[in-house]
Amino acid sequence: MLLNETYTGRTIYRRTRADKVRDVARNKWRRRMVVRDESEWIEVEGATPLIVSLALFERVRVRLADPARKERARPSHEYPLRGRLRCLICGAAMVGQTLSQGRYQYYRCRRSYAGSKADRCKSPYVRKEALETAIREALVEVLADPHRILDEARRLSMAIPADSRRGALDHEIGELEARQRRLVKLFTANDLPEEMLREESRTLSERRSRLESERMLLPMVDRPAWDLKALESRMPSVLAAIQAWLVKADGDDLDLLLRAVDVSAKASRERVEISGSVPMIDSSDYANLVTIERTSASLFRSDETMRVPFAVLIAI
């Protein structure tokens, strides 16, 4: 709320959009919020009342961005799996927790202590050190075996491409989006009654929802544009570079590596399901994976064709 400028009386339509991205590692679709270019924003004047003055809003924003304040807010213990770890029992996010004044550190299901007793997850604590060690060792094992990842690349490269229906759906969804935008422009120009806007918006939204649902149900992703021979020749050196980084990575370096290989996991006290994908970094990037973050942000996209997925199930 403190960073939402709607409370200053400014309402922006189409500031973001939700893209549906194929997660090849998990074989399902997921939503990704993307901020649109400002040229696509539509400001709807008078849509919301001014509750907070612009001067006060700016003072709050400056205070929240104060580096000293952010430093004080840093957690006293590092939990590199935070944001990447879910409960294997109920699927809720797992968070870091300490006991005995930081002497013992754990990952714990958020639903194990939140909400009503009847709705709480029965999943117990998972020791931080044991879980992180198990995941690190599993990643080392995966990265030491290029054949495992190459086999997955071959399997995906042989997938049957989706038919032309995908392209037709994309085209129709784009047309509906353009019509929705025209409606908003007509309404803000007082050329369209509010009742008509609501009716047309409802019709377009329902139609778009049906088309997007159909698109999500298409059985196969398009054939990855992989050169399997090139992958086979590059994979060992890529894995060796990432593995060398992993062995010594700690703190921020470990967090960077987990993002570089797009790691996510589901855990219980007995076992862990790990998934991720290997970025086909260039030889010039081997020495320092920081370049992946700073100069190749697209490598973090799970729909990037130059990422090869992997998955592994291990016992703790």
Backbone bond lengths (Angstrom), bond angles and torsions (degrees), N, CA, C in turn:
res aa  C-N    CA-C-N  psi(-1)  N-CA   C-N-CA  omega(-1)  CA-C   N-CA-C  phi
1 M - - - 1.457 - - 1.534 111.08 -
2 L 1.327 116.80 -37.18 1.457 120.05 -176.13 1.522 112.59 -68.51
3 L 1.320 117.38 -18.16 1.459 120.96 179.96 1.528 112.32 -111.54
4 N 1.327 116.48 10.12 1.462 120.96 -178.12 1.529 109.13 -97.06
5 E 1.340 115.95 108.15 1.461 118.99 -174.83 1.526 113.08 -73.94
6 T 1.326 117.98 -2.19 1.463 119.84 175.10 1.524 110.56 -59.07
7 Y 1.334 116.87 -30.96 1.459 120.79 -179.67 1.522 112.30 -70.20
8 T 1.334 117.71 -12.04 1.464 121.08 175.14 1.526 111.08 -91.22
9 G 1.342 116.84 4.85 1.460 120.97 179.51 1.509 114.15 93.06
10 R 1.322 117.85 4.57 1.463 120.77 -179.91 1.527 109.50 -105.15
11 T 1.312 116.37 119.11 1.462 121.72 -179.98 1.525 109.63 -115.48
12 I 1.323 115.99 124.74 1.463 121.65 -179.41 1.520 109.33 -112.35
13 Y 1.325 115.91 125.40 1.464 121.82 175.11 1.524 108.24 -98.24
14 R 1.336 115.85 141.18 1.464 122.18 178.42 1.525 111.76 67.45
15 R 1.324 117.88 35.46 1.462 120.58 174.52 1.530 109.97 -71.59
16 T 1.335 116.78 -35.37 1.459 121.88 -179.47 1.522 109.79 -129.49
17 R 1.298 115.04 167.55 1.458 121.02 172.13 1.520 108.14 -139.93
18 A 1.308 116.33 154.47 1.462 121.88 178.95 1.526 108.75 -104.04
19 D 1.319 116.05 111.68 1.466 120.96 176.33 1.521 109.50 -91.20
20 K 1.314 116.64 142.62 1.453 121.43 174.17 1.526 107.52 -98.04
21 V 1.315 115.40 119.49 1.462 121.86 -174.16 1.518 109.17 -116.76
22 R 1.313 115.95 134.37 1.461 120.68 178.53 1.519 109.80 -78.31
23 D 1.300 116.66 119.43 1.466 122.08 176.51 1.523 107.17 -93.24
24 V 1.333 115.61 97.04 1.463 119.42 -173.75 1.519 111.73 -67.16
25 A 1.334 116.89 -27.35 1.466 119.10 -178.93 1.525 111.51 -68.13
26 R 1.344 116.52 -34.30 1.471 120.71 -178.36 1.522 112.71 -106.07
27 N 1.349 116.26 -1.28 1.466 122.32 177.53 1.533 111.61 56.20
28 K 1.339 115.70 48.32 1.463 119.80 176.66 1.523 108.90 -156.49
29 W 1.327 115.15 168.49 1.453 121.10 178.04 1.518 110.01 -91.69
30 R 1.335 116.15 150.51 1.452 120.76 173.03 1.525 108.57 -140.06
31 R 1.326 115.61 159.80 1.465 121.40 179.76 1.528 110.16 -93.31
32 R 1.326 115.59 140.20 1.456 120.70 176.15 1.526 108.36 -132.54
33 M 1.337 116.21 121.16 1.456 121.12 -179.43 1.525 109.37 -81.19
34 V 1.331 115.39 131.15 1.460 121.84 -178.32 1.521 108.47 -126.87
35 V 1.320 116.97 132.26 1.462 121.22 176.83 1.527 108.82 -79.21
36 R 1.309 116.01 125.49 1.460 120.50 -179.86 1.536 110.76 -73.81
37 D 1.322 115.65 162.16 1.452 120.95 171.93 1.526 109.00 -64.19
38 E 1.321 117.50 145.00 1.464 120.98 -176.79 1.523 112.32 -59.31
39 S 1.317 117.56 -24.86 1.470 120.12 179.20 1.527 111.89 -65.17
40 E 1.327 116.90 -19.59 1.460 121.01 179.68 1.523 112.66 -92.62
41 W 1.332 118.00 -9.52 1.451 120.76 -178.68 1.528 110.41 -69.73
42 I 1.319 114.76 146.09 1.464 121.23 176.00 1.522 107.83 -124.90
43 E 1.323 116.56 115.95 1.461 120.16 179.57 1.522 108.98 -87.67
44 V 1.323 115.87 123.55 1.466 121.73 -178.70 1.529 107.66 -99.07
45 E 1.301 116.31 102.98 1.461 121.35 -175.33 1.525 110.88 -72.17
46 G 1.317 115.37 136.48 1.455 120.77 175.89 1.512 114.92 75.80
47 A 1.317 117.74 9.56 1.464 120.03 -177.15 1.526 111.71 -75.70
48 T 1.321 117.00 -32.05 1.464 120.57 -179.40 1.526 109.41 -132.00
49 P 1.317 117.46 145.96 1.467 120.17 -179.12 1.526 111.27 -76.46
50 L 1.319 115.87 156.49 1.460 122.02 175.83 1.526 107.98 -81.26
51 I 1.327 116.30 111.90 1.463 121.61 -179.37 1.523 110.57 -104.12
52 V 1.332 115.83 -35.81 1.462 121.92 -179.05 1.521 108.41 -119.48
53 S 1.308 117.24 133.36 1.461 120.41 179.84 1.524 109.77 -66.83
54 L 1.321 115.45 149.63 1.464 120.23 -178.86 1.526 110.82 -62.29
55 A 1.337 117.67 -36.81 1.464 121.07 179.85 1.532 110.91 -62.87
56 L 1.346 116.36 -44.29 1.459 120.08 179.15 1.526 110.68 -66.42
57 F 1.333 115.96 -39.90 1.464 120.25 178.99 1.529 110.61 -60.15
58 E 1.330 117.38 -43.43 1.454 121.22 -179.91 1.527 111.14 -66.31
59 R 1.352 117.41 -38.32 1.466 120.42 177.41 1.521 110.92 -61.11
60 V 1.348 116.40 -41.54 1.465 120.76 179.45 1.526 110.43 -65.24
61 R 1.326 116.16 -42.94 1.464 119.64 -178.31 1.529 111.17 -63.49
62 V 1.331 116.50 -40.95 1.469 120.51 178.09 1.524 110.28 -63.80
63 R 1.329 117.32 -40.96 1.459 119.89 -178.78 1.528 111.15 -67.37
64 L 1.327 117.27 -40.21 1.459 120.20 -179.89 1.529 111.63 -67.26
65 A 1.334 116.38 -27.63 1.466 120.15 -179.29 1.517 112.72 -88.08
66 D 1.333 118.33 -0.43 1.458 122.34 -178.45 1.534 109.93 -61.41
67 P 1.348 118.64 121.23 1.472 120.56 -178.96 1.530 113.46 -56.81
68 A 1.334 116.97 -36.54 1.469 119.33 -179.80 1.524 110.60 -64.27
69 R 1.324 116.33 -38.58 1.467 119.49 178.87 1.530 110.48 -66.70
70 K 1.323 116.88 -41.79 1.463 120.05 179.44 1.527 111.23 -63.00
71 E 1.325 116.46 -37.10 1.458 120.11 179.96 1.523 110.28 -65.18
72 R 1.332 117.17 -39.91 1.463 120.36 178.89 1.523 111.44 -66.01
73 A 1.344 115.83 -27.11 1.469 119.85 -176.94 1.528 112.72 -83.82
74 R 1.336 117.39 -6.59 1.464 119.57 -179.34 1.525 109.80 -64.51
75 P 1.329 117.91 140.09 1.466 120.01 179.84 1.517 111.64 -65.48
76 S 1.330 115.80 150.86 1.463 120.31 -178.73 1.523 111.70 -74.39
77 H 1.320 118.24 -18.82 1.460 122.11 177.51 1.527 108.91 -129.75
78 E 1.308 115.91 145.40 1.458 121.02 -179.67 1.524 110.23 -87.18
79 Y 1.340 115.44 133.69 1.463 121.96 175.73 1.532 107.17 -128.02
80 P 1.334 117.33 85.07 1.466 120.36 -173.00 1.526 114.01 -63.29
81 L 1.337 118.29 -19.22 1.464 119.97 -179.94 1.522 112.26 -87.42
82 R 1.321 117.14 -2.49 1.459 120.47 179.74 1.530 110.20 -60.39
83 G 1.312 116.11 131.17 1.456 121.36 -177.28 1.510 113.72 87.91
84 R 1.339 117.73 -11.16 1.470 121.98 179.66 1.514 112.50 -118.70
85 L 1.325 116.54 0.19 1.460 120.58 -170.98 1.522 110.70 -120.29
86 R 1.336 115.24 132.13 1.465 121.25 177.16 1.524 110.02 -127.87
87 C 1.320 113.81 157.88 1.459 120.40 -179.58 1.526 109.67 -72.46
88 L 1.302 116.88 131.67 1.456 121.45 179.87 1.527 111.23 -73.33
89 I 1.340 116.98 -18.79 1.462 121.26 -178.15 1.522 111.61 -82.99
90 C 1.354 116.63 -50.69 1.470 119.54 -173.98 1.521 113.64 -117.91
91 G 1.316 118.66 -11.60 1.453 120.92 178.38 1.516 115.14 88.01
92 A 1.334 118.28 -2.48 1.465 120.66 179.38 1.524 110.52 -74.09
93 A 1.336 115.93 162.14 1.461 120.49 178.97 1.528 110.29 -66.42
94 M 1.331 115.57 145.62 1.458 121.47 174.19 1.522 108.61 -104.70
95 V 1.324 116.38 139.97 1.458 121.86 -176.49 1.520 109.84 -123.62
96 G 1.333 115.57 160.00 1.452 120.51 177.65 1.517 111.50 -78.53
97 Q 1.328 116.25 145.66 1.462 121.44 179.38 1.518 109.46 -150.33
98 T 1.338 116.18 143.06 1.459 121.22 178.53 1.522 110.21 -117.97
99 L 1.314 115.98 152.26 1.459 122.67 176.17 1.528 108.95 -129.97
100 S 1.327 115.36 159.71 1.472 121.53 179.14 1.522 111.64 54.09
101 Q 1.356 114.38 49.59 1.464 121.34 176.86 1.524 112.98 56.87
102 G 1.322 115.28 41.87 1.458 120.61 175.94 1.507 115.32 88.53
103 R 1.310 117.63 -0.45 1.468 119.77 -178.89 1.518 111.10 -67.34
104 Y 1.335 116.94 -37.44 1.462 121.68 -179.73 1.524 108.55 -116.96
105 Q 1.324 115.60 135.26 1.467 121.29 -178.09 1.526 109.48 -124.52
106 Y 1.330 114.67 137.65 1.466 120.67 -175.04 1.525 110.11 -140.93
107 Y 1.321 113.75 164.07 1.460 121.95 161.82 1.525 105.87 -107.25
108 R 1.323 115.60 138.38 1.456 119.82 -175.25 1.521 109.89 -139.80
109 C 1.327 117.03 141.72 1.463 122.03 177.75 1.525 109.19 -63.44
110 R 1.326 116.08 132.06 1.465 119.98 -179.40 1.525 111.75 -61.42
111 R 1.311 116.23 -32.04 1.468 119.46 -178.42 1.527 112.73 -80.16
112 S 1.326 118.18 -0.99 1.460 119.82 -179.85 1.523 111.98 -79.01
113 Y 1.328 116.24 -13.00 1.465 118.26 -179.98 1.524 112.97 -136.77
114 A 1.321 118.42 0.90 1.460 121.84 -178.85 1.515 110.34 -109.55
115 G 1.328 116.20 152.21 1.455 120.90 177.58 1.517 112.67 80.66
116 S 1.323 114.36 -171.08 1.466 119.93 -179.04 1.519 110.32 -71.12
117 K 1.332 115.59 157.68 1.463 120.16 -178.60 1.522 111.35 -61.27
118 A 1.325 116.29 -36.53 1.465 120.20 -178.16 1.530 111.93 -66.28
119 D 1.348 116.46 -24.40 1.460 120.45 -174.99 1.526 112.36 -101.33
120 R 1.318 117.70 1.84 1.454 119.98 -176.00 1.527 112.39 -78.57
121 C 1.320 114.93 145.27 1.464 120.45 179.14 1.525 109.44 -77.64
122 K 1.318 115.96 142.68 1.466 121.36 -178.89 1.534 112.60 -88.94
123 S 1.323 116.25 3.65 1.459 119.27 -178.40 1.524 110.65 -64.57
124 P 1.338 119.14 130.47 1.466 121.35 -179.19 1.527 111.73 -81.46
125 Y 1.305 115.51 178.53 1.455 121.26 174.01 1.534 109.77 -61.78
126 V 1.350 115.23 150.71 1.458 121.44 170.54 1.523 106.74 -121.98
127 R 1.310 116.58 123.71 1.458 120.15 -176.91 1.527 111.22 -59.84
128 K 1.324 115.49 130.66 1.453 122.10 -176.62 1.531 111.36 -57.91
129 E 1.310 116.76 -51.43 1.457 120.02 -176.73 1.521 112.18 -61.82
130 A 1.339 116.75 -43.15 1.462 120.09 -178.83 1.521 111.30 -64.82
131 L 1.337 116.18 -42.48 1.459 120.11 -177.79 1.526 111.32 -68.31
132 E 1.321 117.21 -47.51 1.459 119.93 -178.93 1.525 111.48 -65.31
133 T 1.335 116.94 -37.21 1.465 120.14 177.65 1.525 110.58 -64.86
134 A 1.339 116.36 -42.69 1.466 120.17 -179.97 1.525 111.13 -62.57
135 I 1.325 116.86 -42.39 1.469 120.39 -179.64 1.528 110.41 -68.63
136 R 1.324 117.06 -41.97 1.461 119.61 178.71 1.529 110.84 -61.53
137 E 1.327 117.66 -45.22 1.463 121.03 -179.80 1.529 111.43 -64.67
138 A 1.347 116.14 -38.01 1.463 119.42 178.21 1.525 110.94 -65.19
139 L 1.332 116.88 -39.87 1.458 120.21 178.57 1.525 111.07 -65.77
140 V 1.323 115.90 -40.60 1.473 119.35 177.27 1.519 110.07 -59.64
141 E 1.336 116.57 -42.50 1.471 120.50 -179.44 1.521 111.20 -65.43
142 V 1.329 116.22 -42.57 1.464 119.46 179.36 1.522 110.80 -64.38
143 L 1.337 116.05 -46.07 1.452 119.95 -176.94 1.523 113.09 -69.91
144 A 1.324 116.03 -17.08 1.469 119.56 177.83 1.525 112.24 -84.45
145 D 1.339 116.72 -6.47 1.461 120.82 -175.20 1.528 109.81 -123.25
146 P 1.335 118.79 86.59 1.471 120.40 -179.52 1.517 113.12 -62.58
147 H 1.331 118.03 -25.32 1.463 120.14 -177.98 1.528 111.08 -64.98
148 R 1.336 117.13 -35.53 1.465 120.38 -179.65 1.531 110.16 -61.03
149 I 1.334 116.80 -46.12 1.457 120.46 -177.19 1.527 110.77 -74.95
150 L 1.325 117.24 -36.13 1.461 120.14 177.89 1.529 111.08 -64.36
151 D 1.328 117.61 -36.68 1.462 120.50 177.60 1.528 110.67 -61.95
152 E 1.336 116.66 -39.30 1.460 120.03 178.04 1.525 110.45 -67.23
153 A 1.327 117.53 -38.66 1.464 121.15 177.59 1.521 110.86 -62.87
154 R 1.338 116.51 -41.25 1.470 119.69 178.40 1.530 110.85 -64.40
155 R 1.331 115.91 -41.37 1.471 119.23 -179.84 1.527 110.97 -62.14
156 L 1.343 116.34 -44.54 1.453 119.42 -178.87 1.522 111.95 -70.06
157 S 1.315 117.37 -33.78 1.463 120.31 -178.89 1.520 111.84 -68.10
158 M 1.345 116.38 -20.10 1.461 120.54 179.60 1.519 112.41 -94.72
159 A 1.334 117.20 3.37 1.465 119.92 179.93 1.522 110.47 -65.00
160 I 1.299 115.99 145.78 1.466 121.08 -179.92 1.530 109.53 -72.72
161 P 1.303 118.66 124.86 1.464 119.38 -179.35 1.525 111.19 -63.46
162 A 1.328 116.80 151.05 1.459 120.53 174.09 1.517 107.63 -67.06
163 D 1.332 117.02 149.51 1.462 120.23 -178.80 1.528 110.28 -75.53
164 S 1.307 115.06 -175.36 1.464 120.31 -175.67 1.521 112.81 -66.82
165 R 1.348 117.18 -7.62 1.456 119.92 179.28 1.527 111.51 -59.42
166 R 1.322 117.55 -34.60 1.464 120.52 179.70 1.527 110.85 -59.03
167 G 1.345 116.07 -45.77 1.458 119.44 179.64 1.513 112.00 -64.17
168 A 1.357 116.39 -39.91 1.466 120.14 179.12 1.526 111.10 -63.94
169 L 1.326 116.30 -40.56 1.468 120.34 178.56 1.519 110.97 -64.67
170 D 1.325 116.84 -43.15 1.462 120.38 178.77 1.530 110.87 -59.28
171 H 1.316 115.61 -42.45 1.466 120.06 -179.68 1.525 111.38 -63.50
172 E 1.335 116.74 -45.78 1.459 120.06 -178.15 1.532 111.48 -67.93
173 I 1.337 116.88 -38.27 1.469 119.87 177.23 1.524 109.97 -63.27
174 G 1.320 117.05 -39.24 1.464 120.61 177.48 1.521 112.16 -62.38
175 E 1.341 116.70 -40.10 1.468 120.35 178.28 1.526 111.12 -65.78
176 L 1.326 117.06 -40.76 1.461 120.32 177.86 1.528 111.24 -63.29
177 E 1.313 116.33 -39.46 1.464 120.67 179.00 1.527 110.30 -63.18
178 A 1.339 116.97 -40.67 1.459 120.73 178.34 1.537 110.71 -64.65
179 R 1.327 117.15 -39.13 1.466 120.36 177.86 1.521 111.16 -66.00
180 Q 1.306 117.65 -39.66 1.466 120.45 177.23 1.525 110.95 -61.81
181 R 1.299 116.22 -39.54 1.462 119.89 179.79 1.532 111.08 -67.19
182 R 1.329 117.18 -39.28 1.467 120.44 178.54 1.526 110.95 -64.32
183 L 1.347 116.23 -37.29 1.456 119.55 178.25 1.525 111.51 -60.31
184 V 1.326 115.60 -44.82 1.467 119.55 -179.43 1.523 110.38 -62.98
185 K 1.328 117.61 -40.95 1.464 120.54 178.89 1.523 111.08 -63.02
186 L 1.340 116.88 -42.19 1.469 120.26 178.74 1.522 110.68 -63.46
187 F 1.338 116.15 -40.57 1.461 119.68 -178.49 1.523 111.27 -67.45
188 T 1.336 117.29 -43.80 1.461 119.97 -179.17 1.528 111.81 -68.15
189 A 1.343 116.91 -22.51 1.465 121.06 176.47 1.526 111.69 -89.81
190 N 1.347 117.32 6.95 1.470 123.56 179.51 1.522 112.41 62.36
191 D 1.348 116.56 27.47 1.465 121.18 177.59 1.520 112.18 -100.22
192 L 1.338 117.12 3.31 1.462 120.43 -177.13 1.527 109.39 -141.43
193 P 1.341 117.34 124.34 1.471 119.61 179.10 1.522 110.98 -62.78
194 E 1.328 116.20 149.33 1.454 120.58 -177.66 1.525 111.79 -61.41
195 E 1.335 116.82 -38.85 1.463 119.74 -179.28 1.521 111.52 -62.52
196 M 1.336 115.99 -41.21 1.463 120.01 178.97 1.528 110.19 -67.74
197 L 1.343 116.41 -37.92 1.460 119.78 177.88 1.519 110.57 -59.24
198 R 1.330 116.50 -46.25 1.460 120.25 -179.01 1.518 111.29 -61.71
199 E 1.346 117.13 -43.80 1.463 120.70 -177.33 1.525 111.32 -65.96
200 E 1.345 115.99 -46.26 1.463 119.61 179.91 1.529 111.21 -66.30
201 S 1.328 116.23 -40.00 1.467 119.68 179.59 1.518 110.93 -62.91
202 R 1.335 116.52 -41.26 1.463 120.24 179.05 1.521 110.75 -62.55
203 T 1.337 116.93 -44.37 1.464 120.92 -179.53 1.529 111.31 -62.93
204 L 1.331 116.13 -46.57 1.461 120.04 -179.45 1.523 111.44 -65.44
205 S 1.336 116.72 -40.72 1.467 120.23 -179.43 1.517 111.35 -64.47
206 E 1.325 117.19 -41.22 1.460 120.47 178.97 1.526 110.71 -64.27
207 R 1.335 116.19 -43.46 1.455 120.03 179.38 1.529 110.61 -63.55
208 R 1.320 116.01 -43.92 1.466 119.54 -179.61 1.523 111.07 -64.83
209 S 1.325 117.13 -39.42 1.459 120.74 179.37 1.525 110.77 -61.54
210 R 1.342 116.67 -41.25 1.473 119.80 179.08 1.531 111.08 -64.55
211 L 1.332 116.21 -42.13 1.462 119.48 -179.59 1.530 111.51 -66.05
212 E 1.321 116.21 -41.63 1.466 119.23 179.55 1.525 111.45 -66.50
213 S 1.334 116.23 -36.18 1.462 119.55 177.12 1.526 110.46 -64.83
214 E 1.325 116.19 -41.57 1.465 119.54 178.55 1.521 110.71 -64.02
215 R 1.321 116.34 -39.40 1.462 119.66 179.98 1.522 111.11 -63.92
216 M 1.330 116.66 -38.93 1.461 120.38 -179.85 1.522 112.03 -66.22
217 L 1.331 116.76 -26.14 1.456 120.50 -176.88 1.527 113.15 -86.48
218 L 1.333 116.83 -4.61 1.461 118.09 176.07 1.528 108.77 -57.84
219 P 1.323 118.59 129.27 1.467 121.48 -166.31 1.510 117.02 -69.39
220 M 1.326 118.05 -28.66 1.452 118.46 -172.52 1.525 110.84 -130.45
221 V 1.310 116.00 146.90 1.461 120.69 171.21 1.522 108.32 -78.59
222 D 1.335 115.25 160.72 1.455 118.51 176.20 1.523 109.80 -63.03
223 R 1.304 115.32 152.56 1.457 120.47 -177.89 1.535 110.22 -60.10
224 P 1.342 118.79 124.35 1.464 120.03 179.41 1.528 111.12 -60.20
225 A 1.320 115.35 138.75 1.470 120.37 -179.07 1.526 109.53 -83.88
226 W 1.319 115.25 64.83 1.461 120.92 -177.12 1.518 110.55 -104.38
227 D 1.306 115.14 137.83 1.461 121.86 169.09 1.524 105.53 -93.99
228 L 1.329 117.35 99.76 1.458 121.16 -173.12 1.523 112.35 -62.72
229 K 1.306 116.87 -33.89 1.472 118.68 178.02 1.520 110.73 -66.78
230 A 1.350 115.83 -39.92 1.462 119.04 178.12 1.527 110.63 -67.36
231 L 1.332 116.44 -39.54 1.457 119.89 177.54 1.524 110.80 -61.83
232 E 1.311 115.47 -42.45 1.463 119.88 -178.07 1.525 111.35 -63.17
233 S 1.318 117.05 -34.52 1.461 119.91 -179.06 1.527 111.71 -80.13
234 R 1.341 117.09 -32.10 1.460 120.47 -176.54 1.522 113.47 -89.49
235 M 1.324 116.82 -28.30 1.462 120.72 -171.46 1.534 113.57 -54.94
236 P 1.345 120.24 -47.47 1.473 118.78 -177.85 1.519 113.28 -57.38
237 S 1.338 118.11 -43.73 1.467 119.84 -178.10 1.520 111.29 -71.23
238 V 1.329 117.50 -35.60 1.466 120.56 177.13 1.526 110.23 -63.50
239 L 1.322 116.34 -47.98 1.465 120.39 -179.31 1.522 111.11 -64.44
240 A 1.330 116.71 -38.51 1.459 119.40 179.74 1.521 111.06 -63.55
241 A 1.347 116.87 -38.37 1.460 120.67 179.56 1.520 111.06 -66.10
242 I 1.334 116.49 -45.59 1.461 120.23 -179.21 1.520 110.53 -68.44
243 Q 1.328 116.60 -38.50 1.462 120.06 179.45 1.524 111.43 -63.40
244 A 1.336 116.77 -41.27 1.463 120.50 178.46 1.522 110.78 -61.60
245 W 1.324 116.40 -38.34 1.463 120.88 177.42 1.520 109.94 -66.40
246 L 1.330 116.53 -42.45 1.456 121.56 -175.93 1.524 111.93 -62.67
247 V 1.319 117.67 -40.55 1.465 121.53 -176.25 1.529 111.57 -58.60
248 K 1.316 117.34 -36.68 1.462 120.22 -176.27 1.530 113.03 -105.33
249 A 1.338 118.03 -3.37 1.455 120.86 -175.50 1.519 111.78 -69.45
250 D 1.327 115.19 140.35 1.452 121.27 177.71 1.525 107.83 -155.54
251 G 1.339 116.51 155.95 1.456 120.31 176.86 1.515 112.14 58.95
252 D 1.354 116.97 -127.72 1.455 121.63 -178.93 1.523 111.62 -62.74
253 D 1.322 117.49 -33.82 1.463 120.28 178.60 1.523 111.27 -64.26
254 L 1.341 116.36 -40.59 1.457 119.53 178.25 1.523 110.15 -66.11
255 D 1.319 117.32 -39.38 1.459 120.72 177.90 1.516 110.40 -62.26
256 L 1.337 117.18 -42.10 1.452 121.22 177.95 1.512 111.11 -61.88
257 L 1.328 117.23 -43.50 1.455 120.10 -178.65 1.527 111.49 -65.95
258 L 1.346 116.68 -40.84 1.458 119.36 179.01 1.527 111.13 -61.71
259 R 1.335 116.03 -35.29 1.463 118.93 175.76 1.519 110.94 -73.05
260 A 1.322 116.57 -36.33 1.458 119.80 -178.79 1.523 111.83 -62.27
261 V 1.333 116.67 -37.69 1.468 119.58 179.08 1.526 111.31 -100.44
262 D 1.356 116.65 12.45 1.463 122.76 171.32 1.530 111.88 53.74
263 V 1.328 116.27 45.96 1.463 120.92 -174.98 1.526 111.49 -75.29
264 S 1.314 115.93 136.31 1.460 122.73 167.94 1.525 106.59 -140.60
265 A 1.336 116.17 155.83 1.460 119.00 -175.00 1.518 110.77 -149.87
266 K 1.324 114.76 155.49 1.457 122.85 170.43 1.530 106.20 -123.12
267 A 1.335 116.22 131.65 1.461 118.54 -171.42 1.519 112.06 -135.33
268 S 1.326 114.37 149.71 1.454 123.83 166.73 1.520 105.49 -132.28
269 R 1.300 118.02 -175.82 1.457 119.32 179.46 1.527 111.48 -69.46
270 E 1.335 117.71 -22.87 1.461 120.89 -175.56 1.516 114.47 -96.80
271 R 1.346 118.70 -33.13 1.458 118.66 -173.48 1.529 110.97 -151.30
272 V 1.328 114.00 167.27 1.461 121.69 -179.33 1.525 109.07 -138.04
273 E 1.309 116.35 135.28 1.458 122.41 171.75 1.530 107.54 -105.88
274 I 1.321 116.80 119.94 1.461 121.89 -176.24 1.524 109.37 -116.37
275 S 1.311 116.40 139.02 1.464 121.00 174.15 1.524 108.37 -139.53
276 G 1.311 115.16 157.58 1.460 120.38 -179.90 1.510 109.48 -177.88
277 S 1.314 116.43 -168.13 1.457 120.49 178.15 1.522 109.21 -152.67
278 V 1.309 115.23 148.24 1.464 121.51 -176.25 1.522 109.50 -98.86
279 P 1.344 118.27 122.49 1.473 120.21 176.69 1.520 110.43 -79.69
280 M 1.326 115.96 134.18 1.464 119.29 179.06 1.525 109.55 -82.85
281 I 1.348 114.99 75.14 1.454 120.55 -178.71 1.514 110.46 -68.40
282 D 1.326 115.76 152.55 1.465 120.93 178.09 1.520 110.05 -75.64
283 S 1.315 115.82 160.14 1.453 120.25 -178.10 1.527 112.01 -60.62
284 S 1.332 117.33 -28.31 1.464 120.27 179.80 1.518 112.11 -70.18
285 D 1.341 117.03 -15.30 1.454 120.96 -178.36 1.519 113.09 -98.28
286 Y 1.318 118.80 -2.35 1.448 121.12 -172.96 1.529 112.26 -60.59
287 A 1.325 116.32 -39.94 1.459 119.32 -172.26 1.522 112.77 -67.60
288 N 1.329 117.94 -27.53 1.450 119.99 -173.72 1.519 110.40 -146.62
289 L 1.319 116.01 106.12 1.465 119.82 -178.27 1.517 112.70 -70.31
290 V 1.330 118.64 -8.28 1.461 120.21 177.02 1.524 110.28 -59.61
291 T 1.331 117.60 -28.72 1.458 120.22 -179.63 1.516 111.72 -63.86
292 I 1.325 116.96 -24.27 1.461 119.52 177.50 1.519 109.47 -63.33
293 E 1.314 115.92 -42.24 1.466 120.11 -178.83 1.519 111.74 -74.54
294 R 1.312 117.52 -41.60 1.454 120.52 -170.87 1.523 114.32 -84.47
295 T 1.325 117.21 -30.98 1.456 118.88 -174.53 1.523 113.63 -120.77
296 S 1.313 118.27 -8.40 1.464 120.50 -177.67 1.518 110.35 -138.03
297 A 1.324 116.19 59.74 1.463 120.02 -176.27 1.520 111.83 -60.53
298 S 1.340 117.21 -26.14 1.458 119.25 -178.58 1.518 111.83 -64.77
299 L 1.337 117.78 -19.04 1.457 119.77 -179.92 1.519 112.29 -66.31
300 F 1.342 117.08 -17.41 1.451 119.37 179.95 1.522 111.54 -84.66
301 R 1.303 118.25 -6.72 1.459 120.66 179.57 1.524 109.00 -75.59
302 S 1.346 116.25 128.29 1.461 119.27 -177.34 1.524 112.25 -72.56
303 D 1.354 117.81 -12.90 1.460 118.92 176.91 1.536 110.92 -95.46
304 E 1.314 117.12 5.51 1.465 121.25 178.55 1.528 109.71 -63.98
305 T 1.370 116.68 128.07 1.460 120.03 -174.66 1.520 112.41 -68.90
306 M 1.342 117.62 -20.98 1.452 119.39 179.93 1.529 111.96 -95.27
307 R 1.311 116.80 33.52 1.447 122.78 171.15 1.525 107.21 -121.73
308 V 1.320 117.26 132.40 1.458 121.41 -179.88 1.522 108.62 -110.39
309 P 1.339 118.25 121.24 1.453 120.64 -173.84 1.531 113.12 -77.33
310 F 1.346 114.52 160.50 1.456 121.37 172.39 1.525 108.36 -148.66
311 A 1.311 116.17 159.59 1.468 121.98 177.17 1.531 108.14 -149.72
312 V 1.325 116.47 147.03 1.459 120.71 -178.28 1.531 109.30 -152.62
313 L 1.317 115.97 144.23 1.464 122.72 176.76 1.528 107.79 -115.46
314 I 1.337 117.45 126.79 1.469 120.39 -177.96 1.522 109.93 -132.38
315 A 1.315 115.43 158.90 1.468 122.00 175.09 1.521 108.26 -98.90
316 I 1.329 115.68 145.28 1.471 120.51 177.75 1.521 108.86 -93.07
